[in-house]
């Protein structure tokens, strides 16, 4: 089983309400959910959030939500900790988790499927996406082994190049 995860917190220091910002008719975080929905390889999707609007948006569209209470949400929480929170909160036992950061539009279901295939074909533990300049841009594919270990960085890592863009400031979204 392959699970998709988008961590969409309510608060952003550099760009207030970033994940809910209307980008091309949808909240920014939703652009990270869509490639997971469109992938033929992803079996189920969860959005981990502490925001009621994000939760409602997902529920209205049939996407499952993992609620992160304020005591489980830290603005500096590492993505791996959020993914592990989801992993240990669900009843499924996925072999792979695919995460797309909520502030990274322009990924496609093809990007997701290429990353999964690279992980499987090469017996890797994680695959990350990068733009054409070598900057990480939001897709993270993890094997179950990575999630069961304590916050270790894998030595079996692969990479794919995608057209995604990581957004931190409002000005960046206006230029993509």
Secondary structure, 3 states (H helix, E strand, C coil): CEEEEEEECCCCCCCCCHHHCEECCEECCHHHHHHHHHCCCCCEEEEEECCHHHHHHHHHCCCEEEECCHHHCCCCCCHHHHHHHHHHHCCCCCCEEEEECCCEECCCHHHHHHHHHHHHHCCCCEEEEECCCCCEEEEEEEEHHHHHCCCCCCCCEEEEECCCEECCCHHHHCCC
